[in-house]
Amino acid sequence: MRKIRIGCGAGYAGDRIEPAVELMENGNLDYIIFECLAERTIALGQQEKLKDPSKGYNPLLELRMRSILKIAKAKQIKIISNMGVANPIAAIQKTKEIAVELGITGLKIAAVTGDDIGDSIKDYYQNDVLELGCKLETLKADLISANVYIGSEGIVEALKNGADIIITGRVADPALTVAPLMYEFGWELNTHANEIGQAILAGHLLECAGQVTGGFYADPGFKEVSNLEKLGFPLAEIQEDGNFVITKVLGSGGAVTTSTCKEQLLYEIHNPAAYFTPDAIADFSKVSFSQASCDVVLAKGAIAYQKPETLKVSIGYRDGFLGEGEISYGGMNALKRAKLAGDIVHKRLAIIGAKCEELRIDYIGYNALYQDKISKQLASATPAEVRLRVNARTRDLANATKIGNEVETLYTNGPAGGGGATKKASEIISICSIFVPRTIVKIDVKYLEV
């Protein structure tokens, strides 16, 4: 039975490059995907593009392409990635430049666009914002980006037209895997629902790279994983009937087990019986994993239903400013001195009239993650070292700057022994979501050849 091997070379924007190179050199791949978009990444890319129209793609695109283009050409591995972020056209132009510089020819490079609906977002001001309980119009003055989670259509079109490298903007993460499988096996939802369900499952397991090979799974003393410093990234070997295995390159670090796969299966899934993607609604409720051999897990049981009538739009907007300051205290009585320092800053902000919409004072090493809900039970009553962190949300940069300044003054004005003070003030870019009819999306694919 025919099989396709797809590796994942990145699970987020700043991921390592060595495991991708290892996969391409030793994984006998047909395709490699690079999943590099988190929710805020598009908005940050749009900001960069506004400053420089030749930018707005993933900052590591150039490093990655310089590392993998020769291997991809030599081994005939097709590359599919959402590293285009807010500017897929500029991304393929840069990729072509690198290919020419490296002396590589005979490549067709495609950019998939259509996810950016910023020019028409005003038509949806009356749509409900999922996270905020208001209409989108409330945020109109602060909007930065509006990108629809699109599916596999544009990637499939590019593959049909002979593309070797395909760079997209905001496609749904599993679509990077679904598209080559639809293209290679001729799967369509109306005739291959079970296979499409399996394709979405494969894409979901691959999308975060090292998470499914034990990286995010590891917990010393409870869930041991070896050689994490050389963590191998995953690959899926998918059969024409939809069944597949998840594995990794022999000798690489990490582990692929039924447990690592189960954890990744549930990652970011609100309802396993109805996982909405642009390509189909998938049902993972009957998925089973079995350990076929060491670091080889067989996955079965995913199915898919109709395509959703609406698509999710990731909206980026300016949401004020964040002022931060930190300083450390160590030795005997460290926690009490840190708490005194926090109290001083709190009172000082009132004295100088700093306008804060939210203020949080944390003691890293004691209650910074959980505040007082469990920290009093888990933390020592007398920690050897504590780092004070003061954060505040403000409406303007001037007030945000005051937060760090007051923490820094603790050097000479606060309790004894403070050191290592840092401060910064930055704009907050937040993300929210709306739904729009899928019919409004117009996919376009552009090509460059070298």
C-alpha positions in Angstrom: 0.0 0.0 0.0 1.3 3.4 -0.9 2.7 5.6 1.9 3.6 9.2 2.3 6.1 10.4 5.0 5.6 13.9 6.4 7.9 15.4 9.0 7.4 18.5 11.2 10.4 20.8 11.2 9.0 23.5 13.6 6.3 23.7 16.2 6.4 27.5 16.7 8.0 30.6 15.3 11.3 30.4 17.1 11.8 26.6 17.1 15.2 24.9 16.7 16.5 24.1 13.2 18.7 21.1 13.9 15.9 18.6 14.3 14.4 19.7 11.0 17.8 19.1 9.3 18.0 15.7 11.0 14.6 14.7 9.7 15.3 15.8 6.2 18.7 14.0 6.1 17.6 10.8 7.7 13.8 10.6 7.7 13.2 9.5 4.1 10.6 12.3 3.8 8.3 13.2 1.0 7.3 16.5 2.7 8.3 18.6 5.7 6.1 21.1 7.3 7.0 24.1 9.4 4.2 25.3 11.7 5.3 28.7 12.9 2.2 30.7 13.8 0.8 31.3 17.2 -2.2 33.6 17.7 -0.3 36.8 18.2 2.3 36.2 15.5 0.2 37.5 12.7 -0.5 40.8 14.5 3.1 41.3 15.2 3.9 40.5 11.6 1.4 43.0 10.4 3.1 45.7 12.6 6.4 44.8 11.1 5.0 44.9 7.6 3.6 48.4 8.2 7.1 49.6 9.1 8.7 47.8 6.2 6.7 46.4 3.3 9.4 43.8 2.6 9.0 42.3 6.0 6.3 40.7 8.0 7.3 37.0 7.5 8.8 34.7 10.1 12.2 36.2 11.3 13.8 32.7 11.1 12.7 32.0 7.5 16.1 33.1 6.1 18.0 30.9 8.5 15.8 27.9 7.9 15.9 28.2 4.1 19.7 28.5 4.1 19.8 25.3 6.2 17.3 23.2 4.3 17.0 24.3 0.6 20.0 22.2 -0.6 18.8 19.1 1.3 15.2 19.6 0.0 16.5 19.9 -3.6 18.8 16.9 -3.3 16.3 14.6 -1.6 13.2 16.0 -3.5 11.4 16.9 -0.3 8.6 19.4 -0.6 8.4 22.2 1.9 5.1 23.5 3.3 5.0 26.3 5.9 3.0 29.2 7.3 6.2 31.2 7.7 4.7 33.8 5.4 2.9 35.2 8.5 1.6 38.6 7.3 3.5 38.7 4.1 3.7 35.4 2.1 4.6 37.2 -1.1 7.7 38.8 0.5 8.6 35.4 2.0 8.7 33.6 -1.4 10.7 36.5 -2.8 13.3 36.1 0.0 13.3 32.3 -0.5 14.0 32.8 -4.2 16.9 35.2 -3.4 18.4 32.6 -1.0 18.0 29.8 -3.6 19.8 32.0 -6.2 22.6 32.8 -3.7 23.0 29.1 -3.0 23.1 28.2 -6.6 20.0 26.2 -6.5 17.8 26.0 -9.6 14.7 24.0 -10.7 12.5 25.1 -7.9 8.9 26.4 -8.0 7.9 28.5 -5.0 4.3 29.4 -4.2 2.7 31.9 -1.9 -0.9 31.2 -0.7 -2.8 34.3 0.3 -6.5 35.1 1.0 -6.5 34.8 4.8 -6.0 38.6 5.3 -9.4 40.3 5.4 -8.2 43.5 7.0 -9.5 45.6 4.1 -13.0 44.3 4.6 -13.1 43.9 8.3 -15.4 46.9 8.7 -18.2 44.8 7.2 -18.1 42.6 10.3 -18.0 45.3 13.0 -21.4 44.0 14.3 -20.1 40.5 14.8 -19.7 39.2 18.3 -16.2 39.0 19.8 -16.0 35.5 21.3 -13.7 36.4 24.2 -14.9 39.8 25.2 -18.7 39.7 25.0 -18.9 42.8 22.8 -19.3 43.8 19.2 -16.1 44.1 17.1 -16.9 47.7 16.5 -15.9 48.4 20.1 -12.3 47.7 19.1 -12.2 49.3 15.7 -9.9 52.2 16.6 -7.2 49.7 17.8 -7.4 46.9 15.2 -4.1 45.8 13.7 -4.9 42.6 11.8 -7.7 40.3 10.8 -6.7 36.9 9.4 -9.0 34.0 8.7 -8.0 30.4 9.5 -8.1 29.0 6.0 -7.8 25.3 5.0 -5.9 23.2 2.5 -7.4 24.5 -0.7 -4.5 26.9 -1.7 -1.8 24.4 -0.8 -3.5 21.7 -2.8 -3.7 24.0 -5.8 0.0 24.9 -5.5 0.9 21.2 -5.4 -1.2 20.5 -8.4 0.7 23.2 -10.2 4.0 21.7 -9.4 5.2 23.8 -6.4 8.2 22.5 -4.5 8.0 25.1 -1.7 4.7 26.5 -0.5 4.5 29.4 2.0 1.2 30.6 3.5 -0.2 33.0 6.0 -2.8 32.0 8.6 -3.8 28.5 7.6 -5.1 26.1 10.2 -2.3 24.1 11.7 -3.5 20.6 10.6 -4.0 21.9 7.0 -0.3 21.8 6.5 -0.5 18.0 6.7 -4.1 17.6 5.3 -3.2 19.3 2.0 -0.4 17.0 0.8 -2.4 13.9 1.7 -5.5 15.2 -0.2 -3.2 15.9 -3.2 -1.3 12.6 -3.1 -4.2 10.3 -2.4 -7.0 12.2 -4.1 -9.0 12.4 -0.9 -12.2 14.5 -0.8 -14.4 14.9 2.2 -17.6 13.6 0.5 -15.9 10.3 -0.5 -13.1 9.9 2.1 -14.5 11.3 5.4 -12.6 8.7 7.5 -9.3 9.4 5.7 -9.8 13.2 6.1 -10.4 12.6 9.8 -7.2 10.7 10.0 -5.3 13.4 8.1 -6.5 16.1 10.5 -5.4 13.8 13.4 -2.0 13.4 11.8 -1.7 17.1 11.3 -2.7 17.8 14.9 -0.2 15.4 16.3 2.6 16.8 14.2 1.9 20.5 14.5 3.7 21.2 17.7 6.9 19.2 16.7 8.8 18.2 19.8 5.7 18.1 22.0 4.7 14.7 20.6 8.2 13.3 20.8 8.3 13.9 24.6 9.4 17.5 25.0 6.3 18.9 26.6 5.6 15.5 28.2 8.7 15.2 30.3 8.4 15.5 34.1 11.4 14.2 36.0 10.6 11.4 38.5 7.1 11.0 36.9 7.5 10.8 33.2 11.1 10.3 32.2 12.3 11.2 28.7 15.9 10.7 27.6 18.3 12.9 25.7 16.0 15.9 25.5 19.0 18.1 24.5 18.9 16.2 21.2 15.1 16.0 21.0 14.0 14.5 17.6 11.0 16.0 15.8 8.2 13.7 14.6 7.3 12.3 11.3 4.1 10.6 10.2 4.0 7.7 7.8 0.4 7.7 6.3 -1.1 4.9 4.3 -3.6 5.4 1.5 -6.3 3.9 3.7 -5.7 6.7 6.3 -4.0 4.7 9.0 -0.7 6.1 10.1 2.2 5.9 12.5 4.0 8.6 14.4 7.7 8.1 14.8 11.0 9.9 14.8 14.5 9.4 13.3 16.4 6.4 14.8 18.9 7.6 17.4 17.4 11.0 18.0 16.4 12.1 21.5 13.0 12.0 23.1 10.3 9.3 22.8 7.2 8.5 20.9 4.8 6.5 23.0 1.0 6.1 23.4 1.2 8.5 26.3 3.0 11.3 24.4 0.5 10.9 21.6 -2.5 11.0 24.0 -1.3 14.2 25.6 -0.8 15.8 22.2 -4.2 14.6 21.1 -5.9 16.6 23.8 -3.7 19.6 23.4 -5.8 22.7 22.5 -8.9 20.6 21.8 -12.1 22.0 23.3 -14.3 19.0 22.3 -12.6 15.9 21.1 -15.8 14.8 19.4 -16.1 18.0 17.4 -12.8 19.6 16.5 -13.6 22.4 14.1 -11.1 23.0 11.3 -11.6 24.7 8.0 -11.3 21.4 6.1 -13.8 19.5 8.2 -15.2 18.9 11.7 -13.2 16.0 13.1 -14.2 13.5 15.7 -11.3 12.2 17.8 -13.5 10.5 20.5 -12.8 7.0 19.2 -9.1 7.4 18.4 -6.9 4.7 19.6 -3.1 4.5 19.9 -1.0 1.3 20.0 2.7 0.9 20.5 3.8 -0.8 17.3 7.5 -0.8 18.3 10.0 1.4 20.1 9.2 5.0 19.2 6.5 3.9 16.7 2.8 4.5 17.5 -0.1 3.5 15.3 -3.1 5.9 15.2 -6.6 4.8 14.2 -10.2 5.9 14.6 -10.5 9.6 13.6 -13.4 10.5 11.4 -14.6 13.7 9.9 -17.9 15.4 9.0 -19.0 18.4 7.0 -17.0 21.6 6.6 -18.1 24.3 9.1 -20.2 27.1 7.5 -18.2 29.8 9.3 -14.4 30.3 9.7 -12.6 31.7 12.7 -10.9 35.1 12.3 -7.9 35.9 14.5 -8.1 39.7 15.3 -5.1 41.5 16.6 -5.6 44.8 18.4 -3.7 47.3 20.6 -4.6 46.8 24.2 -2.7 49.4 26.1 0.8 49.1 27.6 2.6 46.9 30.1 5.0 48.3 32.6 7.3 45.8 34.4 10.0 45.8 37.0 11.8 43.0 38.8 14.4 42.8 41.6 15.8 39.9 43.6 16.3 39.2 47.3 18.3 36.3 48.7 19.3 34.8 52.0 17.6 34.9 55.4 14.3 36.8 55.5 14.3 37.1 51.7 10.5 36.7 51.4 9.8 39.3 54.0 12.2 41.8 52.4 10.6 41.1 49.0 7.1 41.6 50.4 8.2 44.9 52.0 9.6 46.0 48.7 6.4 45.1 47.0 4.4 47.1 49.5 6.7 50.1 49.0 6.2 50.1 45.2 2.5 49.8 45.7 2.4 52.9 47.9 4.8 54.8 45.7 2.7 54.3 42.6 -0.2 55.9 44.5 2.0 58.8 45.7 3.2 59.6 42.2 -0.3 59.2 40.7 0.5 56.4 38.3 -2.7 55.4 36.5 -2.9 51.6 36.4 -5.9 49.6 35.0 -4.5 46.4 36.5 -1.7 45.9 39.0 -0.1 42.6 40.0 2.7 42.1 42.5 4.3 38.6 42.5 7.1 36.9 44.3 8.8 34.6 41.9 9.8 31.4 43.6 6.9 31.7 46.0 3.6 32.7 44.3 4.2 34.1 40.8 2.4 31.2 39.0 -0.4 30.3 41.3 -0.7 33.3 43.6 -1.9 32.0 47.0 -4.1 29.2 45.8 -1.6 26.4 46.2 1.7 28.2 46.7 1.3 28.4 50.5 1.1 24.6 50.5 3.9 23.9 48.1 6.4 26.6 48.9 8.8 26.8 51.8 7.9 29.3 54.4 11.4 30.6 54.2 12.6 30.5 50.6 16.3 31.1 50.1 15.7 33.5 47.3 12.8 35.5 45.9 12.4 37.8 42.9 9.9 40.6 43.2 7.9 41.3 40.0 5.6 44.2 39.6 3.4 44.4 36.5 0.8 46.9 35.5 -1.5 47.5 32.5 -1.8 51.1 31.6 -3.4 53.1 28.7 -0.2 55.0 27.8 3.5 54.4 27.7 4.3 57.2 30.2 2.4 55.5 33.0 3.8 52.1 32.0 7.3 53.5 32.3 6.7 54.6 35.9 6.3 50.9 37.1 9.8 49.8 36.3 11.3 53.0 37.4 9.8 52.6 40.9 11.1 49.1 41.2 14.6 50.2 40.1 14.7 52.8 42.9 14.5 50.0 45.4 18.3 49.6 44.9 19.0 52.4 47.3 15.6 53.3 48.7 14.1 49.9 49.6 14.9 47.0 51.9 18.4 45.5 52.2 20.0 43.3 49.6 18.1 44.0 46.5 19.9 43.2 43.2 19.5 42.4 39.6 16.8 44.9 38.9 15.3 45.0 35.4 12.6 47.2 33.9 10.7 47.6 30.6 7.6 49.1 29.2 5.9 47.8 26.0 2.8 47.9 24.0 0.3 45.1 24.5 -1.0 43.3 21.4 -4.0 41.2 22.3 -5.9 38.7 20.3 -9.7 38.0 20.0 -11.9 36.1 17.6 -15.0 36.4 15.4 -16.6 34.1 12.9 -17.3 35.0 9.3 -19.0 33.1 6.5 -16.4 30.8 4.7 -17.8 32.1 1.4 -16.0 35.5 1.8 -12.5 34.0 1.6 -10.9 34.3 -1.8 -7.8 32.1 -2.0 -5.0 33.2 -4.4 -1.7 31.4 -5.2 1.3 33.2 -6.8 4.4 31.5 -8.1 8.1 32.3 -8.5 10.6 30.0 -10.2 14.3 29.7 -9.9 
